[in-house]
Amino acid sequence: MTTTTTTVTSTAVVPTAHGSRYLQQLCKHWSHNLTVEFSRDQGSVIFPRDARGAAWPGDGRLLLDAGDGTLTCRIEASSDGQLEALKGAVVRHLDRFAFREAPLHVDWRDDV
């Protein structure tokens, strides 16, 4: 059972011609340990509140959308600390999979 207590969100629209490829790579990578659903154009990843010894108030969620020339990444988190940790994880993994383009321009915009 997942627990989601969303209080903070942030979105980044990443310019890339390979959004669908990176979406699928991220989702396949995280599907080994996390709850993941994805298609060529959309994906979601649930990061459990207690993953890797953490104790966040609720689960975090990453939503991915591959558009024409972009990959949109939206994080929904239960605290500011969890949001920042997930931003870092997404950027590190994106840069690993997009090594030919890395570093990608990931400009997070926190929602108010």
N, C-alpha and C positions, 0 to 999 in steps of 0.2 A: 504494500500500500504506500502510495506517495503522499507526502505532505507538502502542500504549496501554500505559502503565506507570502504573497507578493507585496512588497512595499516600495521597491526601487527598481527602475528600469533604465536601460541605456540602449541606444541603437547606433550602428555604424553602417554606412553604405560604402562598401569597398569597391573601388573601380578595378575590374578585371574582366578579361574576355573568357575566363575559365571558371566562372562562378559555379556552374553545375558540377564540374569536375571536383572542385574543392569542397563543395557541399557534400557530395557523395563520399569523398575521402574522409572528411571529418566524421561523418555519421558512421561509416564502416569502422573506422578506428575506435570510436567510443562505444560502438555496439557490443564490443567484447565484455565491457564491464558495466555499462549503463543502459537505461531504458531509452531506446532510440526508435524513431519512425522517420522514414524518408522516401522521397521519390526523386526524380531528376531535378525538380524545381523547388521542392520544399522539404524541410526537415525540422525535427525537434529532438532535443536531447535533455533528459532530466538528470540533474546533478543532485544526488541525495544529500540531505542536510548533514549527515554524519559521514560522508565520504572522506577517506584518508584521515580519519581521526578528528574531523571538524565537528563543530557543535552549533551549526547555524540554526536560526529559529525555524526555517522551513527549507524545502527543496528549492534549488535554482533551476531555471529552464532557459535553454538557448533555442531560439527560433531562427531558421535560416531560409532565405528566399533568393533563388538565383534568377536574376532578371537579365535583360539585354545589356551586357557590359558591366554588370554589377553583381555583387553578392551582399545582400542585406543580412546583418546579424543583429538580433535583438535579444538582450539578456533580461530576464525577470528574476530578481533576487529578493531574499528576505531581509537583507541588511546591506549597509554600505560596504562593509568588509567583504561580504560574499560577492557583491557586485564587482568590486575591484579585483578579487581573486579570479573570478570567471573571465573578466576582460583579459587579464594576463594569460590565462590558459588558452583562450580562443586565439589571441594574437600569436602566441608561441607555436601553436599547432598549425595555424594558417601559414605562417612563414616557413615552417618545416615542409608542408606540402606544396607550397608555391615557391620553392627555392629558386626557380629560374627568374621569378619576378620579385622575390623578396629583397628588402622588406616591402610588403604591401602598405598602402596608405590606409590606415584604419583610424578614423577620426570618430571616437565615441561621443555621442550626444546624450547626456543624461536627461531624462524626462523629469519635469517638475510637477 
